[in-house]
Amino acid sequence: MARTKKETKKEVGTTGVVLTPRMTEKASILTDASVYTFTVPQSANKLEIKKAFIAKYKKNPLKLAIVRIPARNVFKGGKRGVESGYKKVVVYLKKGETIEFAA
């Protein structure tokens, strides 16, 4: 029995994409310009991220920029290893709009 594309594709709705805020020095400076940075799963695409953002924060983003950070080799404590890569998204809102993060 052959599967259709709908059956084989993983269903990722608004609950499947977890937006984790990135609290870095650069990200905190950008919040003054209504630009927010989040870490997202590697499998998430722009449409899924936008739907999850709207569902969670009730704001419509002007633009989304996705950046893939590749894995890299590291040398810590005399051992070789690999630091895993990740995907981050930069969300641009209208000027003056802000979002609140739960502390």
N, C-alpha and C positions, 0 to 999 in steps of 0.2 A: 504494500500500500504506500503510495507516494505521498509525501507531505507537500502542502502548498507553502508559499512564501509566508503567509500569515501565521501558519502553525510553527514554522521553524524560527521565525524572528522573535527574539526575546521581547516581551512586553515591558516597556519601561515607561511608566506614566509619571505623574507628578510625584508619586511617592518613591519611585525608583532612583531619581536623580537627587543626590544629597548635596546641597550647597553648603560648603564649610568656609566661613569667612577666613581670609588670610590677613592676620594682624602683623604687618611688617611696618617698618618706618616709612617706606615709600608709599605703601597702601594707605597709611593713616594720613599722610600729606595729601593724597589724591581725594580723600573723602570731602575735603573742603570744596573741591570742584565737582561734587556729585558723581564721583567715579569710585566704584567699589570692586574689590577683587575677591574671588572665591576659588577654592579648590573643588574640582568636580571629578567624577569617575572617568577613566580613560575611554570608556565606550560611549559616553554621552555626546550627542551632537548639539548643534546650535538651537534647533527647534525644541528639543527636549529641555535644554537648559532654560530657554526663555519661558516655556510653560511652567516649569518648576519655580522659577523666580516670581512670576506673576501670581502663582498660587500661594507662595509663602509670604511675600512682602506686599502684595496688592498694588504694585507699581508697574507701569509699562516702560521697559527700557528703550532708549533711543537706539542704542547700538550695543552689540556684543562682540568682543574680540577674544578669540580662543588662542591660547599659547600652550604648546606641548613642550614640557621640559623633559629631555631624554635622560635615561639612566646613565650613570657614570661610574667608572672604576674608582675605588677609594682604597687607601692604605691607612688603617687605624690599628694602633696597638700591636704592630708587627704582623698583622693579618691583612691579607688582600680580601676585598669584598666588592659588592656592587650596591650603590645607593640607588634605590628604585626611582624611576621617573614618575611624573605626574602631569596632570592637565589642569591649567588654571584658566579662568574666564574673567575678563575685565568688563564690567557692566557700567554703561554710561546712562545716567538719568538726566532729566531736564534740569536746567540750572535752578538751584534753590531747593530741589527735592532731596530729602534725606530718608534714610532707613535706620531703624533702631535694631541693635543686636542685643539679644538676651544675655545678661551677664551671669 
